[in-house]
Amino acid sequence: MARELPRNAEATFPDACAVCGSDVHIKVTDGHATSYCGGCHWIAHPKLDVQHDGLKVSFGTQALA
């Protein structure tokens, strides 16, 4: 059975912000994700991948230094 990305869902990842360490809230609408950190107000569009053991959420590089 093939697994599909969630079409509409919401989740909170505690202490997951890469910028400040606060909670990250993710909302999926029509298969596209948007995340928001309440601590530093970082907004992003993470990539979602369905794997055999769950859902992988990843953020692309925003800048190089």
C-alpha positions as CSV (number, residue, x, y, z in Angstrom):
1,M,0.0,0.0,0.0
2,A,1.5,3.4,-1.0
3,R,1.7,6.1,1.6
4,E,0.7,9.6,0.6
5,L,1.5,13.0,2.1
6,P,-1.2,14.3,4.4
7,R,-3.5,16.7,2.6
8,N,-4.7,18.7,5.7
9,A,-3.1,18.3,9.1
10,E,-1.5,20.3,11.9
11,A,1.2,19.3,14.4
12,T,3.5,20.9,16.9
13,F,7.2,19.9,17.3
14,P,8.4,20.8,20.8
15,D,11.8,22.6,21.0
16,A,12.4,22.0,17.3
17,C,13.2,25.5,16.0
18,A,16.7,25.5,14.5
19,V,17.0,29.3,15.1
20,C,15.8,29.7,18.7
21,G,14.8,26.3,20.1
22,S,11.2,27.1,20.6
23,D,8.2,25.0,19.5
24,V,7.5,24.8,15.7
25,H,3.9,24.6,14.5
26,I,3.4,22.9,11.1
27,K,0.2,23.2,9.1
28,V,-0.3,21.1,5.9
29,T,-2.9,22.4,3.5
30,D,-3.5,20.6,0.2
31,G,-0.2,18.7,0.6
32,H,1.9,21.8,1.1
33,A,3.5,22.5,4.5
34,T,4.0,25.9,6.3
35,S,5.8,26.1,9.6
36,Y,5.9,28.9,12.2
37,C,8.0,29.4,15.3
38,G,6.2,31.4,18.1
39,G,9.5,32.2,19.7
40,C,11.4,34.0,16.9
41,H,8.6,34.2,14.3
42,W,10.5,32.2,11.7
43,I,8.2,31.1,8.8
44,A,9.3,28.4,6.4
45,H,8.0,25.9,3.9
46,P,9.5,22.5,5.0
47,K,9.7,19.5,2.7
48,L,7.7,16.5,3.6
49,D,8.7,12.9,2.7
50,V,6.7,9.8,3.6
51,Q,9.0,7.0,4.7
52,H,8.4,3.4,5.8
53,D,8.5,4.4,9.4
54,G,6.8,7.8,9.4
55,L,6.9,11.3,8.1
56,K,10.2,13.1,7.5
57,V,10.1,16.9,7.8
58,S,13.2,18.8,6.5
59,F,14.1,22.4,6.0
60,G,16.3,23.6,3.1
61,T,19.3,25.8,3.5
62,Q,18.3,29.5,3.8
63,A,21.8,31.0,3.5
64,L,25.4,30.1,3.3
65,A,28.1,31.8,5.3
